[in-house]
Amino acid sequence: MIVLSFRLRPFTEDDLPEIARIEAASFREVWPDAFFTYNHRKAPELFLVAEDDEGFLGYVVGEIREAMFSGRSYMSKMGHILNIAVDPGRRKGGVGTRLMEEIESRFREAGATQVTLEVRESNIGAQGFYGGRGFNEIGRVRAYYPDEDAIVMCKAFSRDAC
Ligand SMILES: CC(C)(COP(=O)(O)OP(=O)(O)OC[C@H]1O[C@@H](n2cnc3c(N)ncnc32)[C@H](O)[C@@H]1OP(=O)(O)O)[C@@H](O)C(=O)NCCC(=O)NCCS
């Protein structure tokens, strides 16, 4: 039996240095601190961090988007993953899964019918991670990143979503 000894808690601004460390180790273009604090102000309940007794492990940042579709008489709510990363030394230990489980559950509670995200075409590892969580590719966005296209992935919470 795997014992998960880490815990999740809400983001605080004291986390920014550790987040910057993991960002630098994870991405070609890193988010500045202001992107984190801005998204935290918009939706504090959708910015979670993971830690254990030894330190900071990772984070996930989400938002809820509301959209109107032609031919439908209601407004649709969608969860959207803006950022997720785990300390390179602590990957494949279930931290990313736990962060996604919690944010997906919060999206559902908020009434979202689906969750979407963008991932670099070359980021095969993350695509495998999302695929294992029930996400499927639904499209591509050309030049979403300065140097690369994005794959758009979606996970449905209800039958006619995605
Ligand atoms: C993607 C990421 C958040 C996953 O976090 P993690 O803590 O390693 O994920 P988990 O340990 O919960 O893995 C869950 C499953 O996904 C699989 N997986 C995770 N990373 C993978 C990778 N790089 N390649 C293949 N499979 C991977 C795991 O093997 C595991 O599968 P299993 O359940 O069959 O054992 C982490 O790899 C990361 O921080 N990557 C760099 C940042 C990034 O690319 N973020 C996504 C941007 S869109």
The ligand as an ORCA input file, in Angstrom:
! r2SCAN-3c Opt
* xyz 0 1
  C       2.927     16.622    -15.160
  C       3.298     16.581    -13.676
  C       2.587     17.701    -12.934
  C       2.843     15.224    -13.098
  O       3.069     15.234    -11.688
  P       3.514     13.909    -10.909
  O       3.472     14.196     -9.453
  O       4.794     13.407    -11.452
  O       2.334     12.920    -11.324
  P       1.891     11.549    -10.603
  O       3.012     10.977     -9.810
  O       0.629     11.796     -9.863
  O       1.621     10.634    -11.892
  C       0.380     10.089    -12.206
  C       0.519      9.164    -13.397
  O       0.996      9.899    -14.531
  C       2.176      9.294    -15.019
  N       3.156     10.306    -15.410
  C       3.489     11.405    -14.724
  N       4.464     12.089    -15.361
  C       4.736     11.377    -16.476
  C       5.682     11.540    -17.524
  N       6.529     12.581    -17.577
  N       5.718     10.617    -18.503
  C       4.879      9.550    -18.482
  N       3.978      9.337    -17.489
  C       3.907     10.240    -16.507
  C       2.754      8.554    -13.806
  O       3.622      7.513    -14.202
  C       1.514      8.046    -13.145
  O       1.023      6.906    -13.807
  P       0.490      5.625    -12.973
  O      -0.693      6.160    -12.192
  O       0.145      4.659    -14.036
  O       1.624      5.228    -12.089
  C       4.841     16.666    -13.486
  O       5.462     15.706    -14.302
  C       5.447     18.030    -13.794
  O       5.533     18.896    -12.929
  N       5.892     18.246    -15.053
  C       6.558     19.495    -15.440
  C       5.581     20.624    -15.552
  C       4.512     20.341    -16.615
  O       4.808     19.823    -17.674
  N       3.278     20.701    -16.283
  C       2.162     20.531    -17.189
  C       2.065     21.710    -18.095
  S       0.675     21.582    -19.215
*
